[in-house]
């Protein structure tokens, strides 16, 4: 039984870009994904504005990283900040634009988590 077989075209149209990315990722990770649902979601993604979909995708990735960042030690978070800053310090021509946006968003999230910890 597939998780997404109950979704109709109308329901998929109502989903946010973030939710579409999450569902697509979950479907791709299944052993035997529902091909109808997969096709439906991919068709809806193709209709959307690529820049807006990319923002939804980044939002989903940052949220997933946040769940891990909350349980990490403060030392690990400082290392992640250094890792992301080192990547962002490279010239734009040597880096992937999507990866730059993603790391920038993750860097902001980690810095907010650290400031939350120091204010408690």
C-alpha positions, 0 to 999 in steps of 0.5 A: 500500500502506497502512502500517496495513492490517496492524493488527487491532482487537486490535492497535489496542486494545493501543496506548498513547494516545501511539501512537494519536495518532502513528498517527492523525496519520501516517494523516491526513498520507498522500495516500490514507490507509487508511480502514479503519485510520483508522476503526479508530483513531478508534473506539478513541480514542472508547472511551478516557478523553479525559483519558488520551488528551489526556495521550498526545497531549501526550506525543507532541507534547513528544517531537516538540518534544524532537527539535527542541530537541536540535539548536537553539542555546541562544539559541533555547531561551531564546527558547522559554522566554520564549515559553511563559512569556508564554503561561502568564502570560496569564489562564486564561480567555484561553487554551485549556486543552489549549494551556496543558498542552502549553506547560507540558510543553514548558517543562519539557522545554526547561528540562531540556534547558538544564540538561543542557547547562549541566551538561556 
